[in-house]
């Protein structure tokens, strides 16, 4: 039986749409609720067209504890088991994080831990990447904790920064990969929840660093799918062997280190 999923969004919802499109096929996730902190945003319209229930839960000027209570009530009403943040610009209340341990994912448009934190969203992220001189960017999917962009990394995929890039051009290139990576990562988590298994992180193949020119996100689809298929086998093995002491495969650690070495790390704090 598919896992009931809620998506939180604050804007147009293009990543929400990619999740909707993926869930419309035979998958382990079922979109049951769209939560937004803002009325009249594009994500709410997308939900209405797809027949997904919506809730607008304002955050501005309200105690976070009050927001958390209202949010938990909505999630309980729809039997939600997994939460996906898709352009949600608010801090998730601590009560919600505690109620969904390792059941909340967020997607960030840069390779964390660089270029993250409060205030780092949208074009601000891509401007910071270009200003740093980094030669790689790309989306990061991470578990959500009680701070901005500090939860453990679940999946990343490198995207080249090319000469002449503007924030708009880089954003569009990264977004293409977001729309491939996020639905597969979400389904990977939902499959583990469905089976009651521990979640393995997908191993990033070394071939991902052999970035062709010109870069084409659709050409990466088979590589990204293969990464999740491989880690699916690992998840099945872990059910019989018990939870691994280190759920991150060595290949993922090595690749993550290689990515981070290619990226200048700006000082922490707001831009």
C-alpha positions as CSV (number, residue, x, y, z in Angstrom):
1,X,0.0,0.0,0.0
2,X,1.4,3.4,-0.9
3,X,2.7,5.8,1.7
4,X,0.6,9.0,2.4
5,X,2.8,12.1,1.7
6,X,2.4,15.8,2.4
7,X,4.4,18.4,0.5
8,X,5.1,21.8,1.9
9,X,5.6,24.7,-0.6
10,X,5.8,28.5,-0.6
11,X,5.9,29.3,-4.3
12,X,5.1,28.1,-7.8
13,X,5.7,24.4,-7.0
14,X,7.7,23.1,-10.0
15,X,9.3,20.5,-7.7
16,X,5.9,19.7,-6.3
17,X,4.8,19.1,-9.9
18,X,7.7,16.7,-10.6
19,X,6.6,14.8,-7.4
20,X,3.0,14.7,-8.6
21,X,4.0,13.5,-12.0
22,X,6.1,10.7,-10.5
23,X,3.4,9.7,-8.0
24,X,0.9,9.3,-10.8
25,X,2.6,6.1,-11.9
26,X,2.9,2.9,-9.9
27,X,5.0,4.1,-7.0
28,X,5.2,3.7,-3.2
29,X,4.1,7.3,-2.5
30,X,0.6,8.9,-2.6
31,X,0.2,12.7,-2.5
32,X,-2.5,13.5,0.0
33,X,-1.8,17.0,1.2
34,X,-0.2,20.3,0.1
35,X,0.7,22.7,2.9
36,X,1.6,26.3,2.2
37,X,2.3,29.3,4.4
38,X,1.0,31.6,1.7
39,X,-2.4,31.9,0.0
40,X,-2.7,32.1,-3.8
41,X,0.6,30.5,-4.7
42,X,1.1,28.4,-7.8
43,X,1.6,25.2,-5.7
44,X,-1.9,25.4,-4.4
45,X,-3.3,25.7,-7.9
46,X,-1.2,22.6,-9.0
47,X,-2.6,20.7,-6.0
48,X,-6.2,21.7,-6.9
49,X,-5.8,20.5,-10.5
50,X,-4.4,17.2,-9.2
51,X,-7.2,16.7,-6.7
52,X,-4.8,16.9,-3.7
53,X,-6.2,18.5,-0.5
54,X,-4.6,21.8,0.6
55,X,-4.1,23.7,3.8
56,X,-2.8,27.3,4.1
57,X,-1.1,27.6,7.5
58,X,0.2,31.1,8.0
59,X,3.5,31.5,9.8
60,X,4.3,35.2,9.9
61,X,3.6,36.9,13.2
62,X,2.6,33.6,14.9
63,X,4.4,31.7,17.7
64,X,6.2,28.7,16.2
65,X,4.5,26.4,18.7
66,X,1.1,27.5,17.5
67,X,2.1,26.8,13.9
68,X,3.4,23.4,14.9
69,X,0.1,22.4,16.7
70,X,-1.9,23.4,13.6
71,X,0.4,21.6,11.3
72,X,0.4,18.4,13.2
73,X,-3.4,18.4,13.3
74,X,-3.5,18.7,9.5
75,X,-0.9,15.9,9.1
76,X,-2.8,13.7,11.5
77,X,-6.1,14.3,9.7
78,X,-4.7,13.0,6.4
79,X,-2.6,10.1,8.0
80,X,0.7,11.6,6.6
81,X,3.8,9.4,7.1
82,X,6.3,11.3,5.0
83,X,6.8,15.1,4.4
84,X,8.6,16.6,1.4
85,X,9.6,20.2,1.4
86,X,9.5,21.7,-2.1
87,X,10.5,25.4,-2.0
88,X,9.1,25.8,1.5
89,X,10.8,28.9,2.9
90,X,9.9,28.6,6.6
91,X,11.5,26.7,9.4
92,X,9.6,23.5,10.2
93,X,8.4,23.7,13.8
94,X,10.3,21.5,16.2
95,X,7.2,19.6,17.2
96,X,6.8,18.5,13.6
97,X,10.4,17.5,13.2
98,X,10.2,15.4,16.4
99,X,7.0,13.7,15.2
100,X,8.6,12.7,11.9
101,X,12.2,11.6,12.6
102,X,14.0,10.9,9.3
103,X,10.7,11.2,7.6
104,X,11.1,14.7,6.3
105,X,13.2,15.6,3.2
106,X,14.1,18.9,1.7
107,X,15.8,19.8,-1.6
108,X,18.4,22.6,-1.7
109,X,19.7,24.0,-5.0
110,X,23.4,23.7,-4.1
111,X,25.9,21.2,-2.8
112,X,25.5,21.4,1.0
113,X,27.1,22.1,3.4
114,X,28.2,25.1,1.2
115,X,25.8,27.8,0.3
116,X,23.1,26.9,2.8
117,X,21.4,28.3,5.9
118,X,18.8,31.0,6.7
119,X,18.2,33.3,3.8
120,X,19.9,31.1,1.3
121,X,17.2,30.2,-1.2
122,X,16.4,30.8,-4.8
123,X,18.6,33.0,-6.8
124,X,20.6,34.0,-3.7
125,X,22.1,30.5,-3.7
126,X,23.1,30.7,-7.4
127,X,24.5,34.2,-7.0
128,X,26.7,33.0,-4.1
129,X,27.9,29.9,-6.1
130,X,29.0,32.1,-9.0
131,X,30.6,34.7,-6.8
132,X,32.7,32.0,-5.0
133,X,34.2,30.7,-8.3
134,X,33.0,27.2,-7.7
135,X,33.1,24.9,-10.8
136,X,30.5,22.5,-9.5
137,X,27.0,23.0,-8.1
138,X,24.0,20.8,-8.0
139,X,21.0,19.8,-5.8
140,X,21.2,18.3,-2.4
141,X,18.4,16.3,-0.7
142,X,18.7,16.1,3.0
143,X,16.8,15.1,6.1
144,X,15.2,18.0,7.9
145,X,16.2,18.9,11.5
146,X,15.4,22.0,13.6
147,X,17.7,24.3,11.7
148,X,18.0,25.5,8.1
149,X,19.9,23.1,5.8
150,X,21.9,21.3,8.5
151,X,20.2,17.8,8.4
152,X,22.2,14.8,7.2
153,X,22.6,14.6,3.5
154,X,20.6,11.9,1.7
155,X,21.5,12.5,-2.0
156,X,23.5,14.9,-4.2
157,X,24.2,15.2,-7.8
158,X,26.9,17.4,-9.4
159,X,26.0,20.0,-12.1
160,X,28.8,22.0,-13.8
161,X,29.2,25.7,-13.5
162,X,30.1,26.9,-17.0
163,X,31.8,30.0,-18.3
164,X,29.3,32.8,-18.9
165,X,26.7,31.4,-16.5
166,X,24.3,33.9,-14.9
167,X,22.2,33.0,-11.9
168,X,19.2,32.4,-14.2
169,X,21.2,30.0,-16.4
170,X,22.7,28.1,-13.5
171,X,19.3,27.9,-11.7
172,X,17.7,26.4,-14.8
173,X,20.5,23.8,-15.2
174,X,20.3,22.7,-11.6
175,X,16.5,22.6,-11.6
176,X,16.5,20.1,-14.5
177,X,18.4,17.7,-12.2
178,X,16.2,18.5,-9.2
179,X,13.2,17.3,-11.1
180,X,14.8,14.0,-11.8
181,X,16.6,13.5,-8.4
182,X,13.9,14.5,-5.9
183,X,11.1,12.2,-7.1
184,X,13.4,9.2,-7.0
185,X,14.8,10.1,-3.6
186,X,11.3,10.6,-2.2
187,X,10.2,7.2,-3.6
188,X,13.3,5.6,-2.1
189,X,12.4,6.9,1.3
190,X,8.7,5.9,0.9
191,X,9.7,2.3,-0.1
192,X,11.8,2.0,3.1
193,X,8.9,3.4,5.2
194,X,6.5,1.0,3.5
195,X,8.7,-2.0,4.3
196,X,9.6,-0.8,7.8
197,X,13.3,-0.9,6.7
198,X,16.2,1.3,7.4
199,X,16.9,3.9,4.7
200,X,20.2,3.4,2.7
201,X,21.7,6.4,1.0
202,X,22.2,6.0,-2.8
203,X,25.8,5.7,-3.9
204,X,26.9,8.4,-6.2
205,X,28.6,6.7,-9.2
206,X,32.0,8.1,-10.2
207,X,30.7,8.4,-13.7
208,X,28.7,11.4,-12.5
209,X,31.9,13.4,-12.6
210,X,32.5,12.7,-16.2
211,X,30.2,15.6,-17.1
212,X,29.7,15.9,-20.9
213,X,29.7,19.1,-22.8
214,X,27.2,20.4,-23.5
215,X,25.6,19.3,-20.3
216,X,22.2,17.6,-20.6
217,X,20.2,16.7,-17.6
218,X,18.0,14.1,-19.4
219,X,21.1,12.2,-20.3
220,X,21.7,11.7,-16.6
221,X,18.4,10.1,-15.9
222,X,19.6,6.6,-16.3
223,X,22.6,7.2,-14.1
224,X,20.5,8.6,-11.3
225,X,17.9,5.8,-11.6
226,X,20.8,3.3,-11.4
227,X,22.1,4.9,-8.2
228,X,18.7,4.4,-6.5
229,X,18.3,0.8,-7.9
230,X,21.7,-0.1,-6.4
231,X,20.9,1.3,-3.0
232,X,17.5,-0.4,-3.1
233,X,19.4,-3.7,-3.1
234,X,21.4,-2.5,-0.2
235,X,18.2,-1.6,1.7
236,X,16.9,-5.1,1.2
237,X,20.1,-6.7,2.5
238,X,20.0,-4.5,5.6
239,X,16.6,-5.8,6.6
240,X,18.1,-9.2,7.3
241,X,21.5,-8.0,8.5
242,X,20.0,-5.4,10.9
243,X,20.6,-1.6,10.7
244,X,24.1,-0.8,9.5
245,X,26.3,1.1,11.8
246,X,27.3,3.3,8.9
247,X,24.4,3.6,6.4
248,X,26.5,5.6,3.9
249,X,28.3,3.5,1.4
250,X,32.0,4.1,0.9
251,X,31.4,5.3,-2.7
252,X,29.1,8.0,-1.4
253,X,31.6,9.2,1.1
254,X,34.4,9.3,-1.4
255,X,32.2,11.1,-4.0
256,X,30.9,13.6,-1.4
257,X,34.5,14.4,-0.4
258,X,35.4,15.0,-4.0
259,X,32.5,17.3,-4.5
260,X,33.3,19.3,-1.4
261,X,37.0,19.7,-2.4
262,X,35.9,21.3,-5.7
263,X,33.8,23.9,-3.9
264,X,35.1,26.9,-2.0
265,X,33.4,27.0,1.4
266,X,32.2,30.6,2.3
267,X,32.1,31.7,5.9
268,X,29.0,30.6,7.8
269,X,26.2,33.0,8.3
270,X,23.8,35.0,6.2
271,X,25.0,36.6,2.9
